[in-house]
Amino acid sequence: MHYDIFNGDADGIISLLQLRLAEPKQAQLVTGVKRDIQLLNHLDLKPDDSLTVLDISMSRNKPQLLKALEIGALVFYADHHKSDAIPEAENLEAYIDLDANTCTALIIDRLLQGRFQYWAMTAAYGDNLVAQADLLAQQAGLSPQQAEQLKELGTLINYNGYGETTDDLHYHPAKLFQELLAYDDPFAVIAAQDSPYHRLKRAYQQDMRLAQAIKPFYHDASLAVYQLPNRAASRRVSGVYGNWLANQTPSQAHLVLTENSLNGYTVSLRAPLDNKQGAGELCSQFVSGGGREAAGGINHLERADLQRLIETVTSHYSK
């Protein structure tokens, strides 16, 4: 059995999309909402199995990865999140790049020598690596309008990945991957009237209107905090809303708190775009938290810990 294991956001989906456009393969798809990152827990592996693992932290999946390697499974692993020490094993092919200005789809783009670079740009836009994606678009000779189309599509695919469960999503990430695999060019997705682009665009616009009407819960020179109510629309929009806020005020960090069913918060943190570092480490100071340099999250934050979180983030970015 071959398993394709990938984060349910734009970066994870499009990383796999590039690989399978280049090398079609029958596979069991393993994915979930964006915050479901310990995906190797879902596997019951046998020695002759193989795995492609994309855009999930090696650090958070290390015990299961070691088990897979020990039984002899072949593993291809590409990611840009926290990895800790990378195991040394003949059956592991690992491409890990923790640079704050890259994403997994750009790592795959390098491996494929730009074969599906329009898709890689789309993923970079979706992961809020706007400057990097703009540079690639300029180098490829795309017009500003074409670049904006890729940015919109990447944002929409990323938007679809956020939710408490896949029931919150408009498309299960595996289904969205399968539908997008029919298009070797993202511009074809936009042009096709029956593609996921149009459904996601309508839903995104509606959810974002609700979020953009909310005033800051707290703000100072280095941080702005927004609180979204406990509803599916809030859970869907939390990540892309955080990216939107970051682009509006690049000198500030942003916390998006979404009230959850456990009477606490699900948290998205965006580092200032002018200082893209520390977000993942800050979130990892709290139970169920983690991420990367530019963006982090906490799956559940107790209300009693909110003030400590605000003080921790403010202290870090006001230095």
C-alpha positions, 0 to 999 in steps of 0.5 A, a space after each residue: 500500500 502507498 499512502 499520500 499523507 498531507 496537510 489539508 490546507 493549500 500548501 499540503 494539497 498543492 504539494 501533493 498535486 504537483 507530485 501526482 501531476 508529475 508522477 501519478 500513483 495509486 494511493 490511500 489519501 490521509 488528510 484532515 483539517 489544517 490543525 490535524 497534523 499528527 496524521 501518521 497516527 492514522 496508519 497501520 503500516 506493513 513493511 512493504 508499505 510506502 509513504 509520501 508525507 507533506 506539510 506536517 511537522 516531523 517533530 509532532 510525528 516523530 514516534 510514528 515516523 520512527 516506527 515506520 522506518 523501523 519496520 522498513 517502510 519507504 518514506 518521502 518527507 517534505 516540510 517546512 515546520 519544526 523537525 528536530 533531529 532528522 532520523 538517519 535511515 536509508 529508507 527515508 528521503 527527507 527535504 526539510 527547509 525551515 526558512 520563514 520565506 518558504 513552504 512545502 509546495 516551493 520545496 516540491 517546486 525545486 525538486 520538480 525544477 519548476 515543472 508546475 510552478 503556477 501551482 507552486 505560486 498558488 500555494 505560496 500565495 495561500 500560505 501568505 508568502 506573498 512577496 515570494 509568490 509575487 517574485 516568482 510571478 514576475 520572473 515567469 512573466 505573469 501580468 499583475 492580473 494573473 498573479 492576483 488570480 493565483 493569489 485568490 485561488 490559493 487563498 480559497 484553497 487555504 480557507 477550505 482547510 480551517 475547521 474544528 472537524 471536516 464537517 465545517 469545511 466545504 470540501 473534505 481536503 481529500 475530495 478537493 485534492 482529487 477535484 483539483 488533480 483534473 487540472 494541470 494549470 490553476 488558470 484552468 480551475 478558475 476558467 471552469 464554471 463547475 470547478 471548486 473555485 466558484 463555490 469557495 469564492 462565494 462562501 469565502 466572501 460571505 464568511 470574510 464579511 462577517 469577520 471583517 466587521 469585528 473590532 479588535 478585542 485588544 491592541 497595542 503597538 506590537 499586537 492586535 487581538 480579534 475574537 470570533 464567535 463559536 460558529 462554523 463560519 468563524 472556524 473556516 475563516 480564522 486562518 485566512 482572516 489572520 493572513 488578511 490582518 497581517 497584510 493590513 498591518 505588517 508591523 504588528 503581530 495578530 492573534 485571532 481567537 475563535 471561541 470553541 465548544 470547550 469554552 475556550 479558544 482556538 488560536 491563530 497567531 501571525 508574526 508581523 510580516 516585517 519580523 517573521 519569526 517566533 510564532 511557532 515557538 510562542 504557541 508551543 509554550 501552551 499545551 496543543 500549540 505549535 507552528 513555524 516562524 511566521 505563523 502558529 496556532 493553539 488548538 485549545 487555549 483555556 480562557 484563564 491562559 488568555 492574558 498570559 498569551 497576550 503578555 507573552 506575544 506582546 513581550 516578544 514582538 515589542 523587543 
